[in-house]
Amino acid sequence: MQIERMNENHIDDVYLISLEEFKENSWSKNLFIKELQDNKFKDAFVGIKNNQVVGFVNLCFNDEEMTILNLATKSAFKRQNVAKMLMQTAFEVAKNKSISRMFLEVEVDNFPAINLYKKFGFEVLKIRKNYYPNHHDALEMIKYLSD
């Protein structure tokens, strides 16, 4: 698998993966496009395997912090290290930008994702009630990065 910076040619595939993974909590196609266009403090990457998009990650950052806005893998490619490679890409971006801490939110019952994030050293910071459009709670997680 190769990692590429997301561009507008990837949006249809990214949107379909987002719908599959996040259902009613998915971003719209227009929001994905807007995030790419408003990229001064944002970055996004896709995983490509067999010439198809199999996963993506969207990042937002400032001088000290980075937030993983969303991370998803196409269901047919789960458990094939796609999310792991996208997470490693996020950490590379953080290192290059001298980020000191990373945040993310994850639905409280998304145990595969929570376990992945814990493997990368994220810890639960707090529960955010009714965080998602479907009114499900989220865990806000944090990872402190060393210099």
VOPA-574003 format. One line per 5 residues: number of its first residue (from 1); for each residue y, z negated, x negated of C-alpha. Coordinates in Angstrom, 1 decimal. Example, Ala and Ser with C-alpha at 12.3 -4.5 7.8 and 13.67 -1.06 7.14 Angstrom:
! residues 2
1> -4.5,-7.8,-12.3 ~ -1.1,-7.1,-13.7
***
This chain:
! residues 147
1> 0.0,0.0,0.0 ~ 3.5,0.7,-1.1 ~ 6.7,-1.1,-0.2 ~ 9.8,1.0,0.6 ~ 13.3,0.1,1.7
6> 13.5,0.7,5.5 ~ 15.5,3.6,6.7 ~ 16.2,5.3,10.1 ~ 13.1,7.5,9.7 ~ 11.0,4.3,10.0
11> 12.6,2.9,13.1 ~ 10.2,4.4,15.8 ~ 7.2,2.9,13.9 ~ 8.9,-0.4,13.2 ~ 9.9,-0.7,16.9
16> 6.3,-0.1,18.1 ~ 5.0,-2.7,15.6 ~ 7.7,-5.1,16.8 ~ 6.7,-4.5,20.5 ~ 3.0,-5.0,19.7
21> 3.7,-8.2,17.7 ~ 6.6,-9.8,19.6 ~ 6.3,-8.3,23.1 ~ 9.3,-9.4,25.2 ~ 10.9,-11.0,22.1
26> 11.0,-7.7,20.3 ~ 14.3,-6.3,19.0 ~ 15.4,-3.0,20.6 ~ 15.5,0.2,18.6 ~ 19.3,0.1,18.6
31> 19.2,-3.4,17.1 ~ 17.0,-2.2,14.3 ~ 19.3,0.7,13.7 ~ 22.4,-1.6,13.8 ~ 20.8,-3.9,11.2
36> 20.3,-1.0,8.9 ~ 23.8,0.2,9.2 ~ 25.3,-3.3,8.9 ~ 23.6,-3.9,5.6 ~ 26.2,-5.6,3.4
41> 24.3,-8.9,3.8 ~ 21.0,-7.6,5.1 ~ 18.0,-5.8,3.7 ~ 14.8,-4.5,5.2 ~ 11.5,-3.2,3.9
46> 8.4,-1.4,5.3 ~ 4.8,-1.4,4.1 ~ 3.4,2.1,3.9 ~ -0.4,2.9,3.9 ~ -1.9,6.3,4.4
51> 1.6,7.7,5.1 ~ 2.2,5.3,8.0 ~ 4.3,2.2,8.5 ~ 1.9,-0.7,8.8 ~ 4.4,-3.6,8.6
56> 8.1,-4.6,8.0 ~ 10.4,-7.4,7.1 ~ 14.1,-7.8,7.9 ~ 16.2,-10.1,5.7 ~ 19.7,-11.6,6.0
61> 21.5,-13.4,3.2 ~ 24.7,-15.0,1.9 ~ 25.5,-16.4,-1.5 ~ 22.9,-19.2,-1.3 ~ 20.6,-18.7,1.6
66> 18.3,-16.0,3.0 ~ 16.7,-15.8,6.4 ~ 13.6,-13.8,7.2 ~ 14.7,-12.4,10.6 ~ 11.4,-10.9,11.4
71> 8.1,-10.0,9.7 ~ 5.3,-8.1,11.4 ~ 2.1,-6.2,10.7 ~ 0.5,-3.5,12.8 ~ -2.6,-5.1,14.4
76> -5.0,-2.6,12.9 ~ -3.8,-3.7,9.4 ~ -3.8,-7.5,9.8 ~ -5.7,-9.5,7.2 ~ -5.1,-6.7,4.7
81> -2.4,-8.5,2.7 ~ 0.5,-6.5,4.3 ~ 2.5,-9.6,5.4 ~ 1.7,-11.2,2.0 ~ 3.2,-8.2,0.1
86> 6.2,-8.1,2.4 ~ 6.8,-11.8,1.8 ~ 6.5,-11.2,-2.0 ~ 9.2,-8.5,-1.6 ~ 11.4,-11.0,0.2
91> 11.0,-13.5,-2.7 ~ 11.8,-10.8,-5.2 ~ 15.1,-10.1,-3.3 ~ 15.8,-13.8,-3.2 ~ 15.3,-14.1,-6.9
96> 17.5,-11.1,-7.7 ~ 20.3,-12.6,-5.5 ~ 19.9,-16.1,-6.9 ~ 19.1,-17.5,-3.5 ~ 18.4,-21.2,-3.4
101> 16.7,-21.6,-0.1 ~ 15.0,-19.4,2.5 ~ 14.7,-20.0,6.3 ~ 12.7,-18.5,9.1 ~ 11.8,-19.2,12.7
106> 8.3,-18.8,14.1 ~ 6.9,-19.3,17.5 ~ 5.2,-22.8,17.6 ~ 1.8,-21.4,18.5 ~ 1.7,-18.5,16.1
111> -0.7,-20.2,13.8 ~ -1.6,-17.2,11.6 ~ 2.1,-16.8,10.7 ~ 2.7,-20.5,10.3 ~ -0.3,-20.7,7.9
116> 1.0,-17.7,5.9 ~ 4.4,-19.3,5.6 ~ 2.9,-22.7,4.5 ~ 0.9,-20.8,1.8 ~ 4.2,-19.6,0.5
121> 5.6,-23.1,0.4 ~ 7.6,-23.2,3.6 ~ 8.0,-26.6,5.4 ~ 8.9,-27.3,9.0 ~ 12.5,-28.3,9.2
126> 12.7,-28.8,13.0 ~ 11.7,-27.5,16.4 ~ 14.1,-25.3,18.2 ~ 13.6,-25.7,21.9 ~ 13.7,-22.5,24.1
131> 14.5,-20.4,21.1 ~ 13.0,-17.1,22.1 ~ 14.0,-15.0,25.1 ~ 10.6,-16.0,26.7 ~ 11.8,-19.6,26.4
136> 9.1,-20.5,23.9 ~ 9.9,-23.0,21.2 ~ 10.2,-22.1,17.5 ~ 9.6,-23.9,14.3 ~ 12.5,-23.6,11.9
141> 11.0,-23.5,8.4 ~ 12.6,-23.8,5.0 ~ 11.6,-23.2,1.4 ~ 13.7,-24.4,-1.5 ~ 13.6,-22.0,-4.4
146> 13.8,-23.2,-8.0 ~ 16.1,-21.7,-10.6
***
